[in-house]
Amino acid sequence: MHSMPKAVVLHSGGLDSATVLAIAQAEGFAVHALTVSYGQRSVIEVDYAREMAARLKVAAHVVLNLDLAPIGAAVPTSFAAARDARGAYCLPARNTLLLSLGLAWMQTLRARDIFLGFNSDYSSCPDHSMEFMAQFQKLADTATTLPDGEHVRLHLPLDGLTKSETIRRGIELKVDYNFTHTCFNFHDTSSALRAGSRHACGTCDACKSRRQGFTELGLKDPAFGSGPTAV
């Protein structure tokens, strides 16, 4: 019997990456989830990442502590601000950095697959486009050593999906979205995931997009409910 192929999944603790974890598992991969604690404002998202990885029983979950706060940027309330100052709402070159770390772990694992919750419809950042992904694919093949004829495979299972379509897919795969964090504005230095606590402002673009996705499916977003219950 052949063992399951390994795949690295970039896992932020958000709705999209939780969905991708489940998709990678459904496709038959032994998921090795990588979460980078890089100095983001919302420490709590790392705890959500740990919780979701445990709930989905991934093969391995690494939380890499890499303080990038000195080169980070503030989070605006809307994507309009990000379009005025490209990348201002997140860590500059975030995908470039995270994918490079994922690529390194993939090589160590002797794997060739990387999954990420990328959707080119939701960002104007230069490294959040299909053009960037195509260029990173070339870099990945050049930067790694794989058996002859093999190439790094970047999986973008959410690209082109609406938020509601992403949520529907996750629900089909039994993802409990109570244990995901999406908000741009919420930040909690205590880093404590407490049952019944809500960690979302409800007003930033990330919250609005997420909430709309649930609404289109006729569901209530558990991020604004009374506590963790199954979707």
N, C-alpha and C positions, 0 to 999 in steps of 0.2 A: 504494500500500500504506500502510495506517495504521500509525503507530508505536505501540509498546506504551504503555499508560497507566502513569503513574508512581504509585508508592505508597510512603509512608513506613512502615517497619517498626521498631518499638522492639525493639532487640536487645541483651539483657543479656549474652549469652555462655552462657546456660543452655539446658537441654534444651528447654523450651517455646518459647523465642523462636527457637531454631534450627529447630524444626519449623515455626513460623509463617513464617520466611523461605522455606522450601521450598514451603509451601502457597501463599504469595503469588506465587511464581514459577510454580507449576503453574497458577494461575488467570490467567496471562498478563500479570502486572504487571512493569514494570521496577522492581526493588526498590531503594529508597534506605534503607539500614539506618542507624539512629541509635543509637549507644551513648553513654551518659553516664557519664563517670568522675567520680563525685560525692563521693569520699572513702569509698567502701565499704571494709569491712575486707579483702575479698579482691581485691587488685589483679589477681590472675591472671585473673579472669573477663573483664577487658578484653582480655587477650591471646587468650583463647579466642574472644571475639567477633570479633576481627580475623581469626583463623585460619579460623573458620567462614564469615565473609563472603567471604574469598578463595577458599575451597574451593567455595562455591556460585556464585562469579563474579557477585556482585550488581552492579547498575549503578553504585552508589556506596555508600561506607561512611564515615560521619563519626563520629569519636570526639570528643565535646564535653567538655572539661575544665572542670568547674564544681564547685568545692570546697564541698560542703554539709555537711561533717563537723561544723561547729559546731552544726548543728541536727539531726544524726543521733541514732540511739539504739543501744543495745547489742543484741546478738543473743542471745536466750534459747535454751535447748536444745530447747524444745518449743512448740507452738502454744498450749498451755494458758497459758503465761506471757503470750503475746500477747493472749489473751482477757481476762486480768486487767488488763493495761495496754495498751489498744488501740493497735496499731501499734508496740509497743516492739521488735519483732524486725526492723524495717526502718525506712528513712527515713520519718518522718511525712509523710503526704499524698504519698507517692511517686508514685502513679499520676496524681494531679493535676498534679504538677510535670512528669513525663515526657511526659504527653499534651499539655500546653501547649507544651512544646518541639517535640514532633512536629508539632503543629498549625502552629506558626510556620514550620517548614521546609516543610511541605506547601504552605502559602500561597506561599512563595518559589518552589517548584517548579511552581506553577500546577497542582497536583494536587488531588484531593479525597478520597483514600483513605488511611486509617491502619490498620495492622494491629498487634495486640499479643497476646501470649500470656496472655491473661486467662482465668481460670477461677474463677467465683464460689464453687466448692465448697471452695477451699483456703485461704481467709483470712477473718478476722473484721474486717479493717481497714475503716473506714467508706468509703474510696474504692476498695474492691475488691468492689463489689456491682453487680448489674444496675440498681439504683435510681440509683447514682452514674453509671453509664454513660449512662443515659437523660438525666440532668440535664446531663452533659458534652456530649451530642449537641446539646442545646438551646444550650448556651454556645458550642459550636464554630460552629454556624450563625449565631449572633449576632456572634461575634468575627471572622468571616472574610468576605471579599468574593469571591463566586463568581458566575458568569454566572446570569442570571435562571432560576429554576426548578431550580437545582442545589443539592445539599446535601452537607455533609461526610459521608463514609461511614466509620463505625467498624466494623472487621472483627474479630470475636472468634471465630475458627475453632475454638478449643479449649474454649470454654465448654460445660460439660455432659459433656465427655469425661473418662473415668478416665485415670490416668497410663499404664496399659497401652495404652489406645486411642490416646493421643497418640503413644506410642512406635511402635505399629504403623503409624500413618499416616506417621510420619517415615521408618521403614524402607522403606515403599512408595515414598517419594520419594528414597531413597538418601542420607538424612542419616547421617553418621558421628558417632555419639554419643560417640566417644572425645574429640572436640574440643568438649565442652560442660562447663560447670562449674555445679554445683547447690548445693554444701555451704554451710551457714550459718556453720560454725565455722572452716573453713580460711582462714587469712590469711597472705599472703606478700608482704612489702614489696619483694622482689627483682624482682617482675613479670617472670619468665622462664619461658616455656613450653618445657619440655624433653621430648623424646621419651622415653617410658618412665616419666615421673614421674606419680604419682597425687596428686591434690589434693582429697581428700575424707576427712572424719573417719569416716563410716559410722554415726554415732550420732545425729546431729541429725534432726529430722523431715523435712527436705528430702531427706537421704540415704536415709532409710528409705522414703519415698514413692517415690522414683526406683527404688530397688533392688527394691521390691515390684512395681513396674510391669514391670520386666524379668523378674522371677521368674514372674509370671502368664503371660508369653509363653513361658516355658521357656528364657529367655536369661540370660546372665551380664551384669551391668552392667559395661561397660568401664571405669567409674570405679574399679573395684576389681580390675581385671585386672593383667597384668604390663606392659602398654604399649599404645600405639595400634595397634589392629587393627580391620579392618572388622567391624561388627556382623553 
